Amino acid sequence: MKRLIPLLLCLLPLGTAAQNNSTHFIRPPYLHRGDTVGIVSPAGKLPQKIDTAKIRARFEAWGLHPKFGQFWDCRKEPYFAATDRQRAEDLQRMIDDPSVKAILAGRGGYGSVRLLPLVDFSPLRKNPKWIIGFSDITTLHLVMRRLGIESIHGPMLTGFHFDQLQESSSVESLRKALFGEMSRIHTKPHPLNRHGVARGRLAGGNLTMICAANGTPEALKTDTPTVLLIEEVGEAAYRIDRMMQSLERCGVLRNVRAVLVGHFTRTSDCSGFGVPNAEAIIARYLRDLGIPVVFGFPAGHEEPNFALYMGREVSVRVDQTGASIDFLTAE
């Protein structure tokens, strides 16, 4: 019977979690000096080794202590950071450790979804902590949304500049987000922007991972006021069109209050698809929705990649001067 429990949990409807999404999200405590950040690699292995002393020095400069998972830099597997079970054990230990206040992913790539049947996320309801990352880590953000817990979409370990004295604005935004200092993001005007004002909870992330979750317990539901974030890397134009078709047909686009279009990096075969870039494809799906749309939003696989509070209620304002996204603090 014990072996059936994980399967049964996966088959349960969203139920209570969905109700939590509609009324209240749990906000993990912001970090304070002396707190501990767990470092794990739930997906692909790091492209190259990083000196742990440099990592420790950078976090200690923030007043934080890094705690490394046992397999965070294991290099025995051809693609993944370690076996599924080893990566799941690392993540579970960080979830269960009361001293760990945030969990930072080493990198994305692919593989987080393989851990979902092996990890018990329920302790985060009683002891919430920040899950941090983007790209493949979108899967974990969708888990957190299902649980009704905020998380941080932003730079991972591979986005740090450990050999430089000063970090990028992206990593600095992560520091601010962890300490509760991130409140607003401004963007410049964009010819594809759609003007307007909206309000909803921020959700989404990597377009591929959002679409891959359709039909699963982590499927993105937009039946409550939602501001959608999408970004992508290394996809062909026709695949982006197919994924936008998926969002349209499953009702996600029909119900969102606003859309933030992040970086669409290294999109291939745009000319063969008859478009100048990926943004032109996306604009076709969004222009008639009558909602605010922000193009050129600073999130994704390019700089800047600012830290964002997923699950947080945000207000979006778009006009001829650009766009502003405010993270609302009151619940």
N, C-alpha and C positions, 0 to 999 in steps of 0.2 A: 504493500500500500504506500509506503514512503516513497517508492520510486515513481508512483503515479502523481504525487503532489505537484512537482514542477509542471507536469503536463496539464493537470487540471487547472492550475493557476493561469497558464497561458490561454486556456480555453474560456476562462471566465469573461463576461462582458465588462466593459469599462465601469459600469455601475457607479459605485461610490466615488471612484477617482474622477469620473466625468462630472459628477455633481460638485466635487471640490473645485474643478477647473472653472465652473460657472460662478462660484461665489467667493472663493478665497484661496490664495496661494500661500504656502508656507515660505517664508523668507529665511534662509540660513543666516546665522549671525555674521555680521561683518567681522573681518579679522582685526586683531589687536597685536601690538608688538609682543613677541614671545610665542605666538601661535605657530602651529605646525601645518605644513602643506605636504600632503602625500603625492608622490610622483610615480605614475604607473604608465605602462604602454599597453592599452587594451586592444590595439589593432596592429598596424605594421611596425616592424622594427625600425629603430633609428637609422638613418642613412649613414651615419658615422658616429664613432664614439665621442662622447662629451666628457670632459674632465669633471668628475664629481666635485673636486675642490672648487672649481670655477662656479659650478651651480650653487654650491653651498655659500660661497662668498657673495653671490648676487642676491640670494634670498636673505642672507643675514644683513646685507646692506638695507634691506626693507624692514628689518627687525623680525624676520620670520625664520623658521627652522625647516629645511626640507627633510622629508623622510622617504627613502627610496624603497620601492617595492623590490621583492627578491628577484623578479624577472624583468625589471624595467629596461635593462640593456642586455638581455640575453641574446646571443647571436647564433644560436644553434639551428634555428629554423630557416628555411629558404626565403620566406616572405614575412610571416608573422613574427612578432616580438618574442613569442614563446608558444608553447602549445595552448590550445583553448583552455584547458583546465588550469594550467599555470597562470595564464593571464587573468582568468576568472578568480583564482585564489588571491592574487595580488590585489585585485579590485575589491574583493570581499573583505580582505583584512583591513583595507583603508576605510571601507564603509563601517566596519564594526569597531574600529579603534576610536575610542572617545577623545583621544588627544588630537586626532587629525581633524582640522576645521575646513579644509578644502582639498580637492583631489585634482591634480593637473595631469593631463594626458601628455605623453612624450611626443606623439605625432598621430596623424590620422592614417590615410591609406585605405585599408579595408580590414575588417575583422571584428569590430565591436558587436555586431549583431550576433555573432557566433557565441558570445558570452551570455546572452540573455537567459537561456534556459538553465545556466549554471550559477547565476548570481541572485542572491536574495536582496532586493533593494528596499524591502519594507522597513528595515531599521532606520532608514533616512526620514521616515515620517516622524519618528520620535527624536531622532538626533540628526537634524538636517545639516548638510554641509554642501559647499559649493562644488559642483562638477564643472570642470573647465576644459574647453577645447572647441574645435570646429571641424568642418569637413566630415569625415567618418564618425566623429563624435556626435554628430547630429542625432544618431541613433540613441545615444544616452540622454540627450536633451529631450527627445520624444518620450523616453521612459519617465524622465522627471516631470514632464508636462502631464503625463497620465497619472502620476502620483500627486500632482498638485504642488510641486516644489519648484522654486526658482533655481536657475542655473546660469552659468556665464558662457556665452558664445564668444570666443576670443583666442588670442595667441596660445600656442602650445610650446613645449620646451624647445622644439626646433625653430621657433620664431624668435628666440632670445639671441642677443649678440654678446656672447660671453667674452669674446676677445676685445670688446670695445669698452671704453670707460663709460660711455653714455648709451642708454638703451633707446630703441626706436619709440616713436610716439605711440605705436600700437602696444608695445609691452608696458609703457608707462600708463596707458589707459587701463591695462589689466591691474596694475598696482592700485590705481585709483578705485577701480571697481571692487576689488577685494576689501578695501578699507572704507567703502561706502561713499566715495568722493565723486562718482560718475553720475552726472545729472542731465546733461544735454549734449546733443550732437548736431552740428550745423553742416549742411552741404550746399555746394554752389548750384546755381540754376543749371538745368539740363534741358535740351530741346524736346526730349521725350517725356518730361515730367507732366503729371496731371495735377492741377491745382485743387486745393480743398483742405478741409480740416476733418480729422477723425480721431477716434480713441478706441483702444482695445489692448488685449494682452499680446505681447510679442511672442511669436512662435515661428518655427521653421528652421532654416539653415541651408544645408547642401541639398540642391534640387534632386539629385539622384537618390539620396537617402530618404528624402521625404516621400518620393514616389515608390521606393522599395518597401516602405512601411504600409502601403495601402493593403487592406485586407488583414492586417495583423492587429494585436492589441495596442500597438504604438501608433496606429494610423492617425494622421493629423486631422482632428475634428475642428471645424470652424463654426459650430452651431452656437457658440458664444462669441461676443465681440473680440475679433482677432486681427492683429496687424501681422502680415506675413512677410518674412525675410527669405529671400532666395539668393543663392550664389552657386557657382559651378567652376570646374576646371577640367581642361583636356577632353571636352566632349565635342562630337561633330554636330553641325547645325541641325541635321535631321533628328538627332537624338534629343536635342533640346526642345524641338518642336513636339516630338512625341511625348516628352514629359509634361510639357505645358498642356497638351491634349488630355493627359491623365488627370492633371489638377482641375481642368475645366470639367471633365466628364464625371469626376467623383464629387463635384460640388464645392471643392475648396475655394476656387476663385469666386464662385457665385456669392459666397457668404462673407468674405473677408471685408474689413473696413478700410484697409489701406495696404499697399505693397511697397516694400523696400527692396530694390533690385541692387544687390551687391556686385562684386567683381565677377565677370564671366571671362575667365582667363584661358587663353590658348584654345579658343573655339576654332575648329577646323571645318573646311569645305563650305564656308559661308557663300562664296561666289557660286559654287555649284548648286546651292539652294536658293540663289537669287536674292540674297540679302547682304548688306555691307558688314553686319556683325550680329552677335547673339541678341543684343538689345533690341534690334529691329524685329526679331521673331517674337520676343516677349511682349513688346509694345502692341503687337496685333491682338494679343489675348487680353490686354488690360485696358486699352483705350476706351472701350465702350461700357466699362463697368460703372462709371460715374463715381469713382472713389479716388482719393489722393494716391499718386504713384511717385516714388522717388527713385530716379535712376542715378547711377554713380555713387551709391551708398557705400561708405568705407568699411566693407566687411567681405572677407573671402581670402582668396589665395594670392593677393597682392598687398602691397603697402598703400595706404594704411589699412589695418585690419583691427578696428577698435573693439574693445570689450563691450558686450551688450548683455543686459540682464534679461534672459529668456524667462517668460512667464510673468514678467513685470508689466503692469499696465502702463502704456505710453500714450502720449498725445502727439499727433503728427500734423504739421502745418506746412503746406506747400503753396508758394506764390511765385511771383516774378523775381523775387530776390533770392530764391533758393528754398531750402527746406530746413525745418527744425524738428527734432525728435526729443521730447522730454520724458524722462523716466519719472513716473509719479510715485511718491513715497508713501502717501496715505493709502491704507487698505480699508 
